């Protein structure tokens, strides 16, 4: 007997099914238990056609627009009589808006009270006595004039010898040789400075520096002009000037029409 685990024992065919026995297990194959169902157009399974477009019953109802459709805005009247105009506001006299009349001038209540002036008004200055007995007069016994202590100081000296610093183009110092020194003050000396710088080959040129201020005196020449200069004499150096020598030099300086003697310390 063949192996029943691997071989089909029998196949039984019937009108409605085929039975197959494999390995003791019965398998049934249904053939015509249900009639075949047709499909596709004409099978009876297709969905009925739904009409579309106008007349199909699916279209949206037409909504009327424009005048008479019921959607238009109600007519709003404008202008006089519409009910929107501003109420009439009266202006001018009698409108109720005018400012109340304010009286001005005398009797209005706004005028300032008169202010008294003159004697007795309280504004006058107190009387100040003047002259003898007023307390302001000068004591006749008060000394005046020179020596009284009230005199005005004399004019302040200026220029060489006054203690003011002298502005000079330069100076030639001859003190070690001849006990003199020359200040070149006027602007002319600036134009020939190179010519005077050698100081006659015996002195020392000092650019922008005045002579020493401890001179016994000096002769001021051409004062206030472009050729202004001062020759100073000293009581020390190579040829000192004593009192007599200074007096003699001073007299000679004052005799010159352009000279003026300056007394020293």
Legacy VTK file of the C-alpha trace (Angstrom):
# vtk DataFile Version 3.0
C-alpha trace
ASCII
DATASET POLYDATA
POINTS 265 float
0.000 0.000 0.000
1.569 3.329 -0.959
2.709 5.857 1.692
-0.375 7.792 2.578
1.593 10.674 4.053
2.953 11.751 0.663
0.444 10.527 -1.942
-3.128 11.520 -2.643
-5.334 8.479 -2.038
-8.241 9.601 -4.095
-9.755 12.499 -5.871
-13.503 12.605 -5.843
-15.172 14.964 -8.261
-18.697 16.005 -7.980
-20.938 18.480 -9.521
-20.203 21.184 -7.037
-16.768 20.369 -5.646
-13.614 18.398 -5.970
-12.249 16.591 -2.895
-8.536 15.899 -2.649
-7.053 13.751 0.130
-3.382 14.386 0.821
-1.626 12.832 3.775
-4.911 11.943 5.407
-6.110 15.577 5.160
-9.163 16.254 3.009
-9.013 19.417 0.948
-12.126 20.619 -0.803
-12.072 22.813 -3.878
-15.370 24.551 -4.478
-16.188 24.907 -8.103
-19.665 26.136 -8.643
-21.198 26.506 -5.213
-21.797 30.230 -6.059
-22.590 31.403 -9.496
-20.038 33.744 -10.994
-20.949 37.426 -10.516
-20.603 39.651 -13.542
-18.647 42.894 -13.108
-18.083 46.063 -15.134
-20.564 47.835 -17.360
-23.761 45.882 -17.754
-23.059 43.658 -14.731
-25.653 45.369 -12.622
-23.108 46.396 -10.000
-22.244 49.772 -11.472
-23.373 52.956 -9.643
-26.187 54.829 -11.297
-24.979 57.952 -13.104
-25.484 61.094 -11.096
-26.570 64.044 -13.218
-24.508 67.237 -12.801
-24.732 70.751 -14.142
-27.849 72.822 -14.695
-31.035 70.799 -14.019
-29.213 68.082 -12.062
-30.639 69.218 -8.777
-27.139 69.711 -7.301
-26.535 73.225 -8.531
-26.549 76.104 -5.997
-29.606 78.285 -6.139
-28.990 81.580 -7.881
-28.683 84.414 -5.411
-30.079 87.613 -6.839
-27.845 90.698 -6.509
-28.209 94.358 -7.287
-31.306 96.491 -6.866
-34.298 94.477 -5.749
-32.217 91.492 -4.631
-32.740 92.231 -0.959
-28.982 92.567 -0.378
-28.594 96.203 -1.280
-27.866 98.688 1.541
-30.782 100.780 2.581
-30.731 104.305 1.149
-29.155 106.732 3.519
-30.330 110.281 2.950
-27.702 113.017 3.056
-27.682 116.783 3.278
-30.297 119.039 4.850
-33.209 117.054 6.252
-31.295 113.785 6.300
-31.019 113.797 10.071
-27.193 113.648 9.895
-26.517 117.354 9.705
-25.076 119.088 12.773
-27.538 121.141 14.709
-27.343 124.837 13.949
-25.120 126.620 16.386
-25.936 130.312 16.664
-23.000 132.705 16.725
-22.487 136.325 17.538
-24.539 138.494 19.900
-27.393 136.571 21.471
-25.917 133.169 20.632
-24.968 132.463 24.227
-21.316 131.995 23.286
-20.221 135.609 23.438
-17.977 136.691 26.309
-19.637 138.708 28.980
-19.056 142.414 28.598
-16.147 143.565 30.690
-16.311 147.249 31.511
-13.085 149.196 31.188
-11.850 152.599 32.215
-12.970 154.700 35.165
-15.694 153.008 37.190
-15.008 149.574 35.729
-13.398 148.332 38.932
-10.189 147.457 37.075
-8.451 150.816 37.318
-5.455 151.114 39.631
-5.878 153.310 42.643
-3.982 156.590 42.268
-0.575 156.522 43.852
0.227 159.646 45.841
3.331 161.513 44.774
5.351 164.368 46.147
5.679 165.508 49.757
3.711 163.300 52.141
3.333 160.461 49.637
5.848 158.285 51.438
7.930 157.994 48.287
10.028 161.108 48.664
13.665 160.827 49.642
14.576 161.982 53.106
15.980 165.479 53.190
19.741 165.514 53.244
21.192 168.705 54.707
24.097 170.262 52.856
26.596 173.009 53.530
27.841 174.305 56.886
26.399 172.360 59.815
25.271 169.449 57.620
28.087 167.262 58.789
29.367 166.927 55.247
31.517 170.011 55.123
35.308 169.727 55.177
37.011 170.547 58.410
38.809 173.857 57.805
41.573 172.671 60.084
42.192 169.654 57.838
45.583 170.148 56.183
45.663 169.925 52.419
48.358 170.216 49.770
51.906 168.917 49.880
52.740 167.195 53.139
49.095 166.868 54.215
48.850 163.242 53.226
46.020 164.026 50.815
48.103 165.028 47.822
47.988 162.882 44.735
51.158 160.988 43.953
53.231 162.436 41.148
53.462 160.893 37.698
54.870 157.433 37.562
58.294 157.348 35.891
58.550 155.294 32.755
61.321 154.285 30.403
64.962 153.601 31.266
65.696 154.006 34.960
61.999 153.787 35.970
62.232 150.179 36.982
60.236 149.060 33.961
61.813 146.400 31.821
63.245 148.009 28.682
62.487 146.342 25.378
65.557 146.534 23.176
66.842 145.175 19.878
70.029 144.314 21.696
72.938 145.871 23.580
76.709 146.210 23.368
78.377 145.683 26.721
81.724 147.571 27.010
81.875 147.568 30.818
85.023 145.397 31.099
86.888 147.819 28.795
85.375 151.324 29.160
82.683 151.046 31.893
79.898 151.802 29.363
77.034 149.839 27.771
74.751 150.877 24.888
71.068 149.882 24.559
69.758 149.903 20.977
66.013 150.596 21.396
64.595 151.996 18.101
63.448 149.811 15.197
66.123 151.246 12.912
68.796 149.317 14.772
67.013 146.090 13.896
67.549 146.788 10.198
71.350 147.182 10.653
71.756 144.702 13.468
74.433 142.757 11.625
76.489 145.939 11.388
76.340 146.790 15.101
76.703 143.258 16.440
80.549 143.377 16.403
80.325 146.115 19.084
83.451 147.781 17.674
85.274 144.511 18.236
85.717 145.281 21.932
82.229 144.815 23.382
79.855 141.860 23.727
76.552 141.742 21.772
73.475 140.720 23.815
70.501 139.864 21.583
67.247 141.284 23.059
68.934 141.902 26.442
69.237 145.371 27.975
72.297 146.700 29.770
72.672 146.167 33.548
70.364 148.455 35.555
72.972 149.585 38.151
74.429 152.358 35.987
75.408 155.725 37.516
73.524 157.469 34.690
72.896 157.388 30.982
72.442 159.622 27.972
69.087 158.980 26.292
69.397 159.838 22.592
66.640 160.313 19.971
63.872 159.325 22.415
60.686 158.075 20.761
62.234 157.679 17.299
63.403 154.725 15.247
67.028 155.601 16.220
66.413 155.666 19.979
69.402 154.527 22.044
70.869 154.918 25.571
74.565 155.042 26.520
74.990 153.985 30.165
77.965 154.840 32.406
79.078 152.662 35.321
81.134 153.223 38.457
82.922 149.928 37.909
84.644 148.150 35.049
87.631 149.063 32.892
87.287 152.879 33.265
84.884 153.666 36.143
82.885 156.914 36.203
83.057 158.801 39.486
80.613 161.533 40.580
82.501 164.321 38.810
82.827 162.328 35.617
79.103 161.483 35.654
78.236 165.171 36.171
80.396 166.201 33.251
78.936 163.521 30.956
75.412 164.464 32.060
75.935 168.148 31.263
77.278 167.285 27.820
74.285 164.986 27.163
71.739 167.660 28.065
73.458 170.148 25.745
72.723 167.864 22.773
69.439 168.760 21.021
68.462 165.032 20.907
69.929 164.025 24.290
68.466 163.785 27.784
70.422 162.699 30.855
68.970 159.893 33.021
70.250 159.873 36.600
71.278 156.481 37.807
71.155 154.835 41.229
LINES 1 266
265 0 1 2 3 4 5 6 7 8 9 10 11 12 13 14 15 16 17 18 19 20 21 22 23 24 25 26 27 28 29 30 31 32 33 34 35 36 37 38 39 40 41 42 43 44 45 46 47 48 49 50 51 52 53 54 55 56 57 58 59 60 61 62 63 64 65 66 67 68 69 70 71 72 73 74 75 76 77 78 79 80 81 82 83 84 85 86 87 88 89 90 91 92 93 94 95 96 97 98 99 100 101 102 103 104 105 106 107 108 109 110 111 112 113 114 115 116 117 118 119 120 121 122 123 124 125 126 127 128 129 130 131 132 133 134 135 136 137 138 139 140 141 142 143 144 145 146 147 148 149 150 151 152 153 154 155 156 157 158 159 160 161 162 163 164 165 166 167 168 169 170 171 172 173 174 175 176 177 178 179 180 181 182 183 184 185 186 187 188 189 190 191 192 193 194 195 196 197 198 199 200 201 202 203 204 205 206 207 208 209 210 211 212 213 214 215 216 217 218 219 220 221 222 223 224 225 226 227 228 229 230 231 232 233 234 235 236 237 238 239 240 241 242 243 244 245 246 247 248 249 250 251 252 253 254 255 256 257 258 259 260 261 262 263 264
